[in-house]
Amino acid sequence: MRVFVTGASGWIGSAVTDELLAHDHEVVGLARSDEAAAALVAKGAKAHHGSLDDPESLAAAAKHSDAVIHLAFKHDFDDYAASGHTEHTAVQRMLDVLEGSDHPFLLASGLASGITGRPLTEDDPAPFHGADSMRGGSENLALEYADRGVRSVALRFAPTVHGMRDHGFTSRLTQVARERGAAGYVGDGSTRWAAVHRSDAAQMVRLALELAPAGARVHAVGEEGIASRDIAAAIGDFLGVPAASVAPDDVESHFGWIGRFFGMDITASSARTRELLGWTPTGPTLFEDIAAGAYALGG
Ligand SMILES: NC(=O)c1ccc[n+]([C@@H]2O[C@H](COP(=O)([O-])OP(=O)(O)OC[C@H]3O[C@@H](n4cnc5c(N)ncnc54)[C@H](OP(=O)(O)O)[C@@H]3O)[C@@H](O)[C@H]2O)c1
């Protein structure tokens, strides 16, 4: 398939691009800089110049592809509402041109749901609707088009998609631990995060492109839930600093924006995804990556 991949230069997108190319798909990656375009071409992909801020550039590429994998996102946690609005507009514009095509449209989403006491499953809808909600409500927006001739699929990534040179959430936590001289966790540290290795996530995306039906939600989850106090302990062991509880009132001042996410209980099953796609995660665990120095540079 000729696949338009937004975010092809990113952490997950570059692994997805490699995975697709290795399985005989053609990749057209969104690039907003000459550097990103050159990197795509060097690995055998094509580059499409454009931006999330220019929805017409996305629509043009979506229209001339057999499938879209939308992974680009503005990770501006100081103005997350604006990121959500951009996301909503970009997704809406691509869906407009795909309507009636029966082409796959896979988009990145997350596992935050507000559900506590049990892991989120693929059957649980996201509670976010509309441009003003988290991530612009883009997951539900896309899935609405499953009845309108788009094979839309939600790719729900664990909050830490980890691996060597990861610059995401675990990297930020490590950086804060280094700066503070202690690896913090919120309260009693009983909230949990699901996790997945980047290589497993990329394989799951490719399998979802090939196999997932319209309206599916798939979970890139290798480990269902790791207690935040254990994540802090693993980071502390690596850095040689103690793990320490941070009182809920001090979360913002201690952690900055990452505290908002580290205090959330984000646990999820991937049993149905494994069955649907025949997917078995085999990559290193989060603790194996931390111990191996994946976060040595601290983000
Ligand atoms: N990594 C995780 O642990 C994780 C967990 C849950 C969900 N997710 C979601 O999965 C998706 C991929 O995440 P990631 O970790 O790969 O993100 P990332 O490494 O930060 O990459 C973001 C990508 O989006 C592109 N981008 C950002 N702003 C853009 C704009 N204005 N126009 C065009 N492209 C733009 C970046 O392009 P440049 O290279 O030019 O900057 C990059 O290719 C995102 O939606 C993210 O929220 C990730």
The ligand as an SDF file (V2000), in Angstrom:
LIG
                    3D

 48 52  0  0  0  0  0  0  0  0999 V2000
    5.7390    8.2930   22.6360 N   0  0  0  0  0  0  0  0  0  0  0  0
    4.7940    7.9360   23.4820 C   0  0  0  0  0  0  0  0  0  0  0  0
    5.1230    7.3720   24.5400 O   0  0  0  0  0  0  0  0  0  0  0  0
    3.3250    8.1580   23.1710 C   0  0  0  0  0  0  0  0  0  0  0  0
    2.3810    7.7120   24.0790 C   0  0  0  0  0  0  0  0  0  0  0  0
    1.0240    7.8950   23.8000 C   0  0  0  0  0  0  0  0  0  0  0  0
    0.6420    8.5390   22.6290 C   0  0  0  0  0  0  0  0  0  0  0  0
    1.6050    8.9820   21.7640 N   0  0  0  0  0  0  0  0  0  0  0  0
    1.1610    9.6570   20.5290 C   0  0  0  0  0  0  0  0  0  0  0  0
    1.7110    8.9950   19.4110 O   0  0  0  0  0  0  0  0  0  0  0  0
    2.0030    9.9460   18.3770 C   0  0  0  0  0  0  0  0  0  0  0  0
    3.4660    9.8570   18.0010 C   0  0  0  0  0  0  0  0  0  0  0  0
    4.2230   10.1740   19.1760 O   0  0  0  0  0  0  0  0  0  0  0  0
    5.8100   10.3160   19.1390 P   0  0  0  0  0  0  0  0  0  0  0  0
    6.3030    9.9270   20.4860 O   0  0  0  0  0  0  0  0  0  0  0  0
    6.3750    9.6400   17.9450 O   0  0  0  0  0  0  0  0  0  0  0  0
    5.9560   11.8940   18.9690 O   0  0  0  0  0  0  0  0  0  0  0  0
    7.2400   12.7510   18.5870 P   0  0  0  0  0  0  0  0  0  0  0  0
    8.4890   11.9500   18.6180 O   0  0  0  0  0  0  0  0  0  0  0  0
    7.1870   13.9950   19.3990 O   0  0  0  0  0  0  0  0  0  0  0  0
    6.9670   13.1150   17.0600 O   0  0  0  0  0  0  0  0  0  0  0  0
    5.9790   14.0340   16.7290 C   0  0  0  0  0  0  0  0  0  0  0  0
    5.9130   14.1050   15.2160 C   0  0  0  0  0  0  0  0  0  0  0  0
    4.9500   15.1010   14.8890 O   0  0  0  0  0  0  0  0  0  0  0  0
    5.5600   16.0230   13.9860 C   0  0  0  0  0  0  0  0  0  0  0  0
    4.9840   17.3510   14.1830 N   0  0  0  0  0  0  0  0  0  0  0  0
    4.8810   18.0700   15.3230 C   0  0  0  0  0  0  0  0  0  0  0  0
    4.3180   19.2650   15.0710 N   0  0  0  0  0  0  0  0  0  0  0  0
    4.0620   19.2810   13.7280 C   0  0  0  0  0  0  0  0  0  0  0  0
    3.4860   20.2370   12.8650 C   0  0  0  0  0  0  0  0  0  0  0  0
    3.0760   21.4360   13.2970 N   0  0  0  0  0  0  0  0  0  0  0  0
    3.3680   19.9010   11.5530 N   0  0  0  0  0  0  0  0  0  0  0  0
    3.8070   18.7120   11.0900 C   0  0  0  0  0  0  0  0  0  0  0  0
    4.3610   17.7720   11.8680 N   0  0  0  0  0  0  0  0  0  0  0  0
    4.4780   18.0580   13.1710 C   0  0  0  0  0  0  0  0  0  0  0  0
    7.0250   16.0090   14.3420 C   0  0  0  0  0  0  0  0  0  0  0  0
    7.7600   16.5260   13.2590 O   0  0  0  0  0  0  0  0  0  0  0  0
    9.2660   17.0910   13.4400 P   0  0  0  0  0  0  0  0  0  0  0  0
   10.1610   15.8770   13.3690 O   0  0  0  0  0  0  0  0  0  0  0  0
    9.4410   18.0190   12.3160 O   0  0  0  0  0  0  0  0  0  0  0  0
    9.3360   17.7680   14.8010 O   0  0  0  0  0  0  0  0  0  0  0  0
    7.2320   14.5210   14.5610 C   0  0  0  0  0  0  0  0  0  0  0  0
    7.3720   13.8540   13.3420 O   0  0  0  0  0  0  0  0  0  0  0  0
    1.5780   11.2970   18.9430 C   0  0  0  0  0  0  0  0  0  0  0  0
    0.2490   11.5640   18.5720 O   0  0  0  0  0  0  0  0  0  0  0  0
    1.6750   11.0890   20.4300 C   0  0  0  0  0  0  0  0  0  0  0  0
    0.9030   11.9840   21.1820 O   0  0  0  0  0  0  0  0  0  0  0  0
    2.9220    8.8000   21.9990 C   0  0  0  0  0  0  0  0  0  0  0  0
  1  2  1  0
  2  3  2  0
  2  4  1  0
  4  5  1  0
  4 48  2  0
  5  6  2  0
  6  7  1  0
  7  8  2  0
  8  9  1  0
  8 48  1  0
  9 10  1  0
  9 46  1  0
 10 11  1  0
 11 12  1  0
 11 44  1  0
 12 13  1  0
 13 14  1  0
 14 15  2  0
 14 16  1  0
 14 17  1  0
 17 18  1  0
 18 19  2  0
 18 20  1  0
 18 21  1  0
 21 22  1  0
 22 23  1  0
 23 24  1  0
 23 42  1  0
 24 25  1  0
 25 26  1  0
 25 36  1  0
 26 27  1  0
 26 35  1  0
 27 28  2  0
 28 29  1  0
 29 30  1  0
 29 35  2  0
 30 31  1  0
 30 32  2  0
 32 33  1  0
 33 34  2  0
 34 35  1  0
 36 37  1  0
 36 42  1  0
 37 38  1  0
 38 39  2  0
 38 40  1  0
 38 41  1  0
 42 43  1  0
 44 45  1  0
 44 46  1  0
 46 47  1  0
M  CHG  2   8   1  16  -1
M  END
$$$$
